[in-house]
Amino acid sequence: MLWLIGYILAVGIGISLGLLGGGGSVLALPVLVYVMGVEPKPRSP
């Protein structure tokens, strides 16, 4: 169920970025981490 919500939010993000031309990572990262459960990759030193 969470995957379906995540995909719906991803489509909404894609449409809003196409219309507004905003930064994708600002909108997509919270959806990927909090809704779809993808672990962020740690930065290398």
Secondary structure per residue as TSV (DSSP state, phi and psi in degrees):
chain	resnum	aa	ss	phi	psi
A	1	M	-	360.0	-40.8
A	2	L	H	-65.6	-31.9
A	3	W	H	-64.9	-38.8
A	4	L	H	-64.5	-43.6
A	5	I	H	-62.6	-41.1
A	6	G	H	-62.0	-41.9
A	7	Y	H	-67.7	-37.8
A	8	I	H	-64.3	-43.4
A	9	L	H	-65.2	-36.3
A	10	A	H	-63.6	-39.9
A	11	V	H	-65.4	-41.6
A	12	G	H	-62.3	-39.4
A	13	I	H	-64.7	-43.7
A	14	G	H	-61.2	-41.6
A	15	I	H	-67.0	-44.1
A	16	S	H	-66.4	-36.6
A	17	L	H	-68.5	-36.0
A	18	G	H	-65.5	-36.0
A	19	L	H	-82.0	-37.8
A	20	L	H	-102.6	-22.3
A	21	G	-	71.8	34.1
A	22	G	-	-84.4	179.4
A	23	G	-	-78.4	123.7
A	24	G	H	-69.6	-35.6
A	25	S	H	-69.0	-29.0
A	26	V	H	-65.1	-35.8
A	27	L	H	-92.3	-35.6
A	28	A	H	-80.1	-33.6
A	29	L	H	-60.5	-48.3
A	30	P	H	-61.2	-34.8
A	31	V	I	-67.0	-44.4
A	32	L	I	-66.4	-41.3
A	33	V	I	-79.1	-50.6
A	34	Y	I	-87.9	-32.1
A	35	V	I	-93.9	-47.4
A	36	M	S	-93.5	-8.9
A	37	G	-	76.3	22.7
A	38	V	-	-80.3	128.8
A	39	E	-	-77.3	131.7
A	40	P	-	-69.8	143.6
A	41	K	-	-79.1	129.4
A	42	P	-	-68.7	148.2
A	43	R	-	-73.5	142.9
A	44	S	-	-85.7	141.1
A	45	P	-	-73.2	360.0
